[in-house]
Amino acid sequence: DDKAGTLFPCNVVVQKRGEGAVEVSAVNPLGMLKAVEHPDVQAMAEEASQKMEAVIRSLKTPVLTA
């Protein structure tokens, strides 16, 4: 479905957390779309999740939470 992307919760929040520090928060698309039982949506969610994790890991001193 060409509108499946509208289901993806790919919001990212960046907040200042003190002198020279920021916090980046994002929702894991895979976790949010577990209830959708469509193979194409699950494949896109997996890819989006991997890309989001790669971006967060590329940040200086990342802290990943479930």
N, C-alpha and C positions, 0 to 999 in steps of 0.2 A: 504494500500500500504506500503510495507516494506521500501520504500525510502522517505516516508512523512517527516521523521526527517530532511531531507536536506533542507526543507522549513523553519525550525525554526531558527529565529534570536536570538540565545542564547549566544551572545557575552557579555562578562563582561569586563569593563575597570576599572582598579584601578590606581588612580593618587595621588601622594603626594601633599598635599595642606598646607604646612607649618609645623611648629615644632610639630611632633607627630600626625599630622592629615592626613587622606587620604579620598579620595572621591571614592565611588564605583558607577558606572553607568551601567545600563542594560536596554535593550529594553524589553517591555512587549510583549511576544510572542502572547498573545491573541489579542492585538490591531493590531499587524502586520499581522495576518492571518484572519482578519474579512472577507476579500474578498473571501476566499476559502470556497466554499459551499459544504463541504464534512463532514458528521457527525463525522467520525473517526478523521479527522484532527482537527476539532473544539474541540473534547473531549481531544485530546492530548495537544492542545494549552491551554485549561483550566487548565489541570493538570500541565503543565510546568509553567504557569503563577502563580499558587498557590505556587509551590515549589520555584520559583524565589523570590516571595514576602516573603516567610517564611525565606529564607536565608538573604535577605536584612533586615528584621525586627530583625533578631538575631544579627545584628551588633550593636555596641555601638552607641548611638544617631543617629539612622537612619533618613533620610529625604526622604520620598517617594514623587515622583511627577508623574503626569499622563503622 
